Amino acid sequence: MSVLAILMISGLFVLAAMVGLADAFLHLILWIIGRLRTPKSERPVQPPAQGITA
């Protein structure tokens, strides 16, 4: 009985990890699509670096 409980709990953790990875992947894809759709002129300009630069 305890082996079955351990397998079910570990399976639940694996399922939660898979859902989390799928969510992160989906957010990455949507971020890339949104980034590609905005024109470069509308993107924020990064200010020049201050101090020591390589």
N, CA, C and O atoms as a Maestro MAE file, in Angstrom:
{
 s_m_m2io_version
 :::
 2.0.0
}

f_m_ct {
 s_m_title
 :::
 protein
 m_atom[216] {
  # First column is atom index #
  i_m_mmod_type
  r_m_x_coord
  r_m_y_coord
  r_m_z_coord
  i_m_residue_number
  s_m_chain_name
  s_m_pdb_residue_name
  s_m_pdb_atom_name
  i_m_atomic_number
  :::
  1 25 0.814 -1.197 0.000 1 A "MET " " N  " 7
  2 3 0.000 0.000 0.000 1 A "MET " " CA " 6
  3 2 0.859 1.262 0.000 1 A "MET " " C  " 6
  4 15 0.530 2.232 -0.683 1 A "MET " " O  " 8
  5 25 1.937 1.259 0.747 2 A "SER " " N  " 7
  6 3 2.787 2.451 0.796 2 A "SER " " CA " 6
  7 2 3.501 2.668 -0.536 2 A "SER " " C  " 6
  8 15 3.755 3.808 -0.924 2 A "SER " " O  " 8
  9 25 3.825 1.578 -1.242 3 A "VAL " " N  " 7
  10 3 4.473 1.712 -2.544 3 A "VAL " " CA " 6
  11 2 3.528 2.398 -3.517 3 A "VAL " " C  " 6
  12 15 3.943 3.247 -4.306 3 A "VAL " " O  " 8
  13 25 2.267 2.029 -3.458 4 A "LEU " " N  " 7
  14 3 1.270 2.653 -4.335 4 A "LEU " " CA " 6
  15 2 1.123 4.141 -4.018 4 A "LEU " " C  " 6
  16 15 0.990 4.958 -4.929 4 A "LEU " " O  " 8
  17 25 1.146 4.494 -2.748 5 A "ALA " " N  " 7
  18 3 1.044 5.900 -2.358 5 A "ALA " " CA " 6
  19 2 2.265 6.684 -2.836 5 A "ALA " " C  " 6
  20 15 2.129 7.812 -3.310 5 A "ALA " " O  " 8
  21 25 3.446 6.099 -2.716 6 A "ILE " " N  " 7
  22 3 4.667 6.765 -3.174 6 A "ILE " " CA " 6
  23 2 4.626 6.977 -4.681 6 A "ILE " " C  " 6
  24 15 5.001 8.043 -5.170 6 A "ILE " " O  " 8
  25 25 4.172 5.972 -5.415 7 A "LEU " " N  " 7
  26 3 4.079 6.101 -6.868 7 A "LEU " " CA " 6
  27 2 3.065 7.163 -7.273 7 A "LEU " " C  " 6
  28 15 3.304 7.917 -8.217 7 A "LEU " " O  " 8
  29 25 1.953 7.230 -6.581 8 A "MET " " N  " 7
  30 3 0.941 8.234 -6.921 8 A "MET " " CA " 6
  31 2 1.427 9.643 -6.601 8 A "MET " " C  " 6
  32 15 1.198 10.568 -7.381 8 A "MET " " O  " 8
  33 25 2.092 9.816 -5.465 9 A "ILE " " N  " 7
  34 3 2.594 11.136 -5.097 9 A "ILE " " CA " 6
  35 2 3.707 11.578 -6.049 9 A "ILE " " C  " 6
  36 15 3.738 12.732 -6.476 9 A "ILE " " O  " 8
  37 25 4.610 10.670 -6.377 10 A "SER " " N  " 7
  38 3 5.684 11.037 -7.304 10 A "SER " " CA " 6
  39 2 5.119 11.304 -8.692 10 A "SER " " C  " 6
  40 15 5.617 12.182 -9.397 10 A "SER " " O  " 8
  41 25 4.105 10.575 -9.096 11 A "GLY " " N  " 7
  42 3 3.449 10.832 -10.369 11 A "GLY " " CA " 6
  43 2 2.787 12.196 -10.397 11 A "GLY " " C  " 6
  44 15 2.778 12.871 -11.426 11 A "GLY " " O  " 8
  45 25 2.235 12.596 -9.266 12 A "LEU " " N  " 7
  46 3 1.630 13.912 -9.166 12 A "LEU " " CA " 6
  47 2 2.678 15.011 -9.312 12 A "LEU " " C  " 6
  48 15 2.437 16.024 -9.970 12 A "LEU " " O  " 8
  49 25 3.847 14.807 -8.693 13 A "PHE " " N  " 7
  50 3 4.924 15.782 -8.839 13 A "PHE " " CA " 6
  51 2 5.433 15.850 -10.274 13 A "PHE " " C  " 6
  52 15 5.730 16.934 -10.776 13 A "PHE " " O  " 8
  53 25 5.535 14.717 -10.928 14 A "VAL " " N  " 7
  54 3 5.978 14.697 -12.331 14 A "VAL " " CA " 6
  55 2 4.967 15.421 -13.210 14 A "VAL " " C  " 6
  56 15 5.343 16.176 -14.107 14 A "VAL " " O  " 8
  57 25 3.690 15.192 -12.953 15 A "LEU " " N  " 7
  58 3 2.653 15.867 -13.722 15 A "LEU " " CA " 6
  59 2 2.703 17.377 -13.502 15 A "LEU " " C  " 6
  60 15 2.571 18.146 -14.454 15 A "LEU " " O  " 8
  61 25 2.893 17.805 -12.256 16 A "ALA " " N  " 7
  62 3 2.997 19.237 -11.964 16 A "ALA " " CA " 6
  63 2 4.216 19.849 -12.648 16 A "ALA " " C  " 6
  64 15 4.145 20.975 -13.140 16 A "ALA " " O  " 8
  65 25 5.325 19.126 -12.686 17 A "ALA " " N  " 7
  66 3 6.523 19.631 -13.355 17 A "ALA " " CA " 6
  67 2 6.293 19.752 -14.857 17 A "ALA " " C  " 6
  68 15 6.743 20.718 -15.474 17 A "ALA " " O  " 8
  69 25 5.608 18.800 -15.445 18 A "MET " " N  " 7
  70 3 5.326 18.856 -16.882 18 A "MET " " CA " 6
  71 2 4.404 20.025 -17.218 18 A "MET " " C  " 6
  72 15 4.591 20.691 -18.236 18 A "MET " " O  " 8
  73 25 3.414 20.275 -16.368 19 A "VAL " " N  " 7
  74 3 2.509 21.408 -16.589 19 A "VAL " " CA " 6
  75 2 3.286 22.720 -16.463 19 A "VAL " " C  " 6
  76 15 3.075 23.643 -17.249 19 A "VAL " " O  " 8
  77 25 4.175 22.804 -15.488 20 A "GLY " " N  " 7
  78 3 4.981 24.005 -15.313 20 A "GLY " " CA " 6
  79 2 5.898 24.260 -16.500 20 A "GLY " " C  " 6
  80 15 6.038 25.400 -16.941 20 A "GLY " " O  " 8
  81 25 6.518 23.219 -17.015 21 A "LEU " " N  " 7
  82 3 7.386 23.377 -18.181 21 A "LEU " " CA " 6
  83 2 6.593 23.773 -19.422 21 A "LEU " " C  " 6
  84 15 7.040 24.605 -20.212 21 A "LEU " " O  " 8
  85 25 5.418 23.177 -19.589 22 A "ALA " " N  " 7
  86 3 4.580 23.539 -20.732 22 A "ALA " " CA " 6
  87 2 4.141 24.995 -20.628 22 A "ALA " " C  " 6
  88 15 4.098 25.699 -21.636 22 A "ALA " " O  " 8
  89 25 3.817 25.451 -19.429 23 A "ASP " " N  " 7
  90 3 3.423 26.836 -19.223 23 A "ASP " " CA " 6
  91 2 4.583 27.787 -19.543 23 A "ASP " " C  " 6
  92 15 4.387 28.806 -20.205 23 A "ASP " " O  " 8
  93 25 5.766 27.457 -19.080 24 A "ALA " " N  " 7
  94 3 6.933 28.301 -19.356 24 A "ALA " " CA " 6
  95 2 7.233 28.337 -20.855 24 A "ALA " " C  " 6
  96 15 7.556 29.394 -21.397 24 A "ALA " " O  " 8
  97 25 7.131 27.207 -21.514 25 A "PHE " " N  " 7
  98 3 7.377 27.146 -22.954 25 A "PHE " " CA " 6
  99 2 6.356 27.980 -23.710 25 A "PHE " " C  " 6
  100 15 6.711 28.690 -24.651 25 A "PHE " " O  " 8
  101 25 5.090 27.903 -23.310 26 A "LEU " " N  " 7
  102 3 4.042 28.671 -23.956 26 A "LEU " " CA " 6
  103 2 4.273 30.172 -23.776 26 A "LEU " " C  " 6
  104 15 4.101 30.944 -24.720 26 A "LEU " " O  " 8
  105 25 4.662 30.588 -22.566 27 A "HIS " " N  " 7
  106 3 4.942 31.995 -22.328 27 A "HIS " " CA " 6
  107 2 6.134 32.467 -23.165 27 A "HIS " " C  " 6
  108 15 6.127 33.588 -23.673 27 A "HIS " " O  " 8
  109 25 7.140 31.632 -23.306 28 A "LEU " " N  " 7
  110 3 8.297 31.987 -24.131 28 A "LEU " " CA " 6
  111 2 7.892 32.170 -25.590 28 A "LEU " " C  " 6
  112 15 8.297 33.140 -26.231 28 A "LEU " " O  " 8
  113 25 7.103 31.252 -26.110 29 A "ILE " " N  " 7
  114 3 6.656 31.339 -27.504 29 A "ILE " " CA " 6
  115 2 5.817 32.598 -27.718 29 A "ILE " " C  " 6
  116 15 6.007 33.309 -28.704 29 A "ILE " " O  " 8
  117 25 4.884 32.877 -26.791 30 A "LEU " " N  " 7
  118 3 4.048 34.062 -26.941 30 A "LEU " " CA " 6
  119 2 4.865 35.345 -26.811 30 A "LEU " " C  " 6
  120 15 4.565 36.333 -27.481 30 A "LEU " " O  " 8
  121 25 5.895 35.347 -25.959 31 A "TRP " " N  " 7
  122 3 6.754 36.517 -25.822 31 A "TRP " " CA " 6
  123 2 7.531 36.760 -27.113 31 A "TRP " " C  " 6
  124 15 7.681 37.900 -27.552 31 A "TRP " " O  " 8
  125 25 8.026 35.672 -27.717 32 A "ILE " " N  " 7
  126 3 8.778 35.801 -28.975 32 A "ILE " " CA " 6
  127 2 7.866 36.324 -30.080 32 A "ILE " " C  " 6
  128 15 8.263 37.196 -30.852 32 A "ILE " " O  " 8
  129 25 6.646 35.794 -30.159 33 A "ILE " " N  " 7
  130 3 5.711 36.252 -31.188 33 A "ILE " " CA " 6
  131 2 5.386 37.729 -30.979 33 A "ILE " " C  " 6
  132 15 5.365 38.497 -31.941 33 A "ILE " " O  " 8
  133 25 5.135 38.128 -29.754 34 A "GLY " " N  " 7
  134 3 4.854 39.532 -29.470 34 A "GLY " " CA " 6
  135 2 6.033 40.423 -29.780 34 A "GLY " " C  " 6
  136 15 5.866 41.543 -30.262 34 A "GLY " " O  " 8
  137 25 7.221 39.928 -29.505 35 A "ARG " " N  " 7
  138 3 8.436 40.706 -29.771 35 A "ARG " " CA " 6
  139 2 8.654 40.873 -31.277 35 A "ARG " " C  " 6
  140 15 9.090 41.931 -31.730 35 A "ARG " " O  " 8
  141 25 8.353 39.838 -32.043 36 A "LEU " " N  " 7
  142 3 8.534 39.914 -33.493 36 A "LEU " " CA " 6
  143 2 7.484 40.794 -34.153 36 A "LEU " " C  " 6
  144 15 7.744 41.370 -35.210 36 A "LEU " " O  " 8
  145 25 6.304 40.910 -33.553 37 A "ARG " " N  " 7
  146 3 5.228 41.691 -34.161 37 A "ARG " " CA " 6
  147 2 5.379 43.182 -33.917 37 A "ARG " " C  " 6
  148 15 4.846 43.981 -34.687 37 A "ARG " " O  " 8
  149 25 6.095 43.583 -32.860 38 A "THR " " N  " 7
  150 3 6.259 45.017 -32.607 38 A "THR " " CA " 6
  151 2 7.404 45.553 -33.463 38 A "THR " " C  " 6
  152 15 8.463 44.931 -33.543 38 A "THR " " O  " 8
  153 25 7.197 46.698 -34.100 39 A "PRO " " N  " 7
  154 3 8.272 47.271 -34.912 39 A "PRO " " CA " 6
  155 2 9.458 47.691 -34.036 39 A "PRO " " C  " 6
  156 15 9.302 47.989 -32.852 39 A "PRO " " O  " 8
  157 25 10.621 47.707 -34.639 40 A "LYS " " N  " 7
  158 3 11.830 48.060 -33.885 40 A "LYS " " CA " 6
  159 2 11.788 49.491 -33.375 40 A "LYS " " C  " 6
  160 15 12.410 49.810 -32.361 40 A "LYS " " O  " 8
  161 25 11.056 50.356 -34.073 41 A "SER " " N  " 7
  162 3 10.994 51.760 -33.646 41 A "SER " " CA " 6
  163 2 10.216 51.917 -32.340 41 A "SER " " C  " 6
  164 15 10.431 52.887 -31.613 41 A "SER " " O  " 8
  165 25 9.310 50.976 -32.029 42 A "GLU " " N  " 7
  166 3 8.517 51.061 -30.802 42 A "GLU " " CA " 6
  167 2 9.198 50.394 -29.615 42 A "GLU " " C  " 6
  168 15 8.755 50.574 -28.481 42 A "GLU " " O  " 8
  169 25 10.247 49.640 -29.839 43 A "ARG " " N  " 7
  170 3 10.930 48.951 -28.742 43 A "ARG " " CA " 6
  171 2 11.726 49.953 -27.909 43 A "ARG " " C  " 6
  172 15 12.272 50.911 -28.457 43 A "ARG " " O  " 8
  173 25 11.799 49.749 -26.612 44 A "PRO " " N  " 7
  174 3 12.577 50.687 -25.788 44 A "PRO " " CA " 6
  175 2 14.062 50.626 -26.140 44 A "PRO " " C  " 6
  176 15 14.626 49.555 -26.365 44 A "PRO " " O  " 8
  177 25 14.663 51.788 -26.179 45 A "VAL " " N  " 7
  178 3 16.083 51.889 -26.514 45 A "VAL " " CA " 6
  179 2 16.879 51.708 -25.225 45 A "VAL " " C  " 6
  180 15 16.571 52.325 -24.205 45 A "VAL " " O  " 8
  181 25 17.896 50.866 -25.276 46 A "GLN " " N  " 7
  182 3 18.728 50.623 -24.105 46 A "GLN " " CA " 6
  183 2 19.742 51.760 -23.975 46 A "GLN " " C  " 6
  184 15 20.457 52.066 -24.929 46 A "GLN " " O  " 8
  185 25 19.806 52.387 -22.798 47 A "PRO " " N  " 7
  186 3 20.758 53.489 -22.648 47 A "PRO " " CA " 6
  187 2 22.197 52.973 -22.697 47 A "PRO " " C  " 6
  188 15 22.440 51.802 -22.406 47 A "PRO " " O  " 8
  189 25 23.147 53.828 -23.059 48 A "PRO " " N  " 7
  190 3 24.529 53.381 -23.105 48 A "PRO " " CA " 6
  191 2 25.033 52.984 -21.711 48 A "PRO " " C  " 6
  192 15 24.612 53.540 -20.696 48 A "PRO " " O  " 8
  193 25 25.922 52.030 -21.695 49 A "ALA " " N  " 7
  194 3 26.462 51.534 -20.420 49 A "ALA " " CA " 6
  195 2 27.333 52.599 -19.767 49 A "ALA " " C  " 6
  196 15 28.043 53.343 -20.444 49 A "ALA " " O  " 8
  197 25 27.266 52.658 -18.453 50 A "GLN " " N  " 7
  198 3 28.072 53.606 -17.685 50 A "GLN " " CA " 6
  199 2 29.208 52.862 -17.001 50 A "GLN " " C  " 6
  200 15 29.040 51.711 -16.599 50 A "GLN " " O  " 8
  201 25 30.329 53.488 -16.869 51 A "GLY " " N  " 7
  202 3 31.431 52.869 -16.145 51 A "GLY " " CA " 6
  203 2 32.306 52.033 -17.054 51 A "GLY " " C  " 6
  204 15 32.471 52.339 -18.235 51 A "GLY " " O  " 8
  205 25 32.865 50.973 -16.490 52 A "ILE " " N  " 7
  206 3 33.807 50.127 -17.205 52 A "ILE " " CA " 6
  207 2 33.032 49.225 -18.155 52 A "ILE " " C  " 6
  208 15 32.106 48.526 -17.743 52 A "ILE " " O  " 8
  209 25 33.418 49.243 -19.429 53 A "THR " " N  " 7
  210 3 32.800 48.371 -20.416 53 A "THR " " CA " 6
  211 2 33.886 47.512 -21.050 53 A "THR " " C  " 6
  212 15 35.050 47.905 -21.127 53 A "THR " " O  " 8
  213 25 33.484 46.349 -21.494 54 A "ALA " " N  " 7
  214 3 34.445 45.429 -22.106 54 A "ALA " " CA " 6
  215 2 34.590 45.701 -23.576 54 A "ALA " " C  " 6
  216 15 35.359 45.023 -24.257 54 A "ALA " " O  " 8
  :::
 }
 m_bond[215] {
  # First column is bond index #
  i_m_from
  i_m_to
  i_m_order
  :::
  1 1 2 1
  2 2 3 1
  3 3 4 2
  4 3 5 1
  5 5 6 1
  6 6 7 1
  7 7 8 2
  8 7 9 1
  9 9 10 1
  10 10 11 1
  11 11 12 2
  12 11 13 1
  13 13 14 1
  14 14 15 1
  15 15 16 2
  16 15 17 1
  17 17 18 1
  18 18 19 1
  19 19 20 2
  20 19 21 1
  21 21 22 1
  22 22 23 1
  23 23 24 2
  24 23 25 1
  25 25 26 1
  26 26 27 1
  27 27 28 2
  28 27 29 1
  29 29 30 1
  30 30 31 1
  31 31 32 2
  32 31 33 1
  33 33 34 1
  34 34 35 1
  35 35 36 2
  36 35 37 1
  37 37 38 1
  38 38 39 1
  39 39 40 2
  40 39 41 1
  41 41 42 1
  42 42 43 1
  43 43 44 2
  44 43 45 1
  45 45 46 1
  46 46 47 1
  47 47 48 2
  48 47 49 1
  49 49 50 1
  50 50 51 1
  51 51 52 2
  52 51 53 1
  53 53 54 1
  54 54 55 1
  55 55 56 2
  56 55 57 1
  57 57 58 1
  58 58 59 1
  59 59 60 2
  60 59 61 1
  61 61 62 1
  62 62 63 1
  63 63 64 2
  64 63 65 1
  65 65 66 1
  66 66 67 1
  67 67 68 2
  68 67 69 1
  69 69 70 1
  70 70 71 1
  71 71 72 2
  72 71 73 1
  73 73 74 1
  74 74 75 1
  75 75 76 2
  76 75 77 1
  77 77 78 1
  78 78 79 1
  79 79 80 2
  80 79 81 1
  81 81 82 1
  82 82 83 1
  83 83 84 2
  84 83 85 1
  85 85 86 1
  86 86 87 1
  87 87 88 2
  88 87 89 1
  89 89 90 1
  90 90 91 1
  91 91 92 2
  92 91 93 1
  93 93 94 1
  94 94 95 1
  95 95 96 2
  96 95 97 1
  97 97 98 1
  98 98 99 1
  99 99 100 2
  100 99 101 1
  101 101 102 1
  102 102 103 1
  103 103 104 2
  104 103 105 1
  105 105 106 1
  106 106 107 1
  107 107 108 2
  108 107 109 1
  109 109 110 1
  110 110 111 1
  111 111 112 2
  112 111 113 1
  113 113 114 1
  114 114 115 1
  115 115 116 2
  116 115 117 1
  117 117 118 1
  118 118 119 1
  119 119 120 2
  120 119 121 1
  121 121 122 1
  122 122 123 1
  123 123 124 2
  124 123 125 1
  125 125 126 1
  126 126 127 1
  127 127 128 2
  128 127 129 1
  129 129 130 1
  130 130 131 1
  131 131 132 2
  132 131 133 1
  133 133 134 1
  134 134 135 1
  135 135 136 2
  136 135 137 1
  137 137 138 1
  138 138 139 1
  139 139 140 2
  140 139 141 1
  141 141 142 1
  142 142 143 1
  143 143 144 2
  144 143 145 1
  145 145 146 1
  146 146 147 1
  147 147 148 2
  148 147 149 1
  149 149 150 1
  150 150 151 1
  151 151 152 2
  152 151 153 1
  153 153 154 1
  154 154 155 1
  155 155 156 2
  156 155 157 1
  157 157 158 1
  158 158 159 1
  159 159 160 2
  160 159 161 1
  161 161 162 1
  162 162 163 1
  163 163 164 2
  164 163 165 1
  165 165 166 1
  166 166 167 1
  167 167 168 2
  168 167 169 1
  169 169 170 1
  170 170 171 1
  171 171 172 2
  172 171 173 1
  173 173 174 1
  174 174 175 1
  175 175 176 2
  176 175 177 1
  177 177 178 1
  178 178 179 1
  179 179 180 2
  180 179 181 1
  181 181 182 1
  182 182 183 1
  183 183 184 2
  184 183 185 1
  185 185 186 1
  186 186 187 1
  187 187 188 2
  188 187 189 1
  189 189 190 1
  190 190 191 1
  191 191 192 2
  192 191 193 1
  193 193 194 1
  194 194 195 1
  195 195 196 2
  196 195 197 1
  197 197 198 1
  198 198 199 1
  199 199 200 2
  200 199 201 1
  201 201 202 1
  202 202 203 1
  203 203 204 2
  204 203 205 1
  205 205 206 1
  206 206 207 1
  207 207 208 2
  208 207 209 1
  209 209 210 1
  210 210 211 1
  211 211 212 2
  212 211 213 1
  213 213 214 1
  214 214 215 1
  215 215 216 2
  :::
 }
}
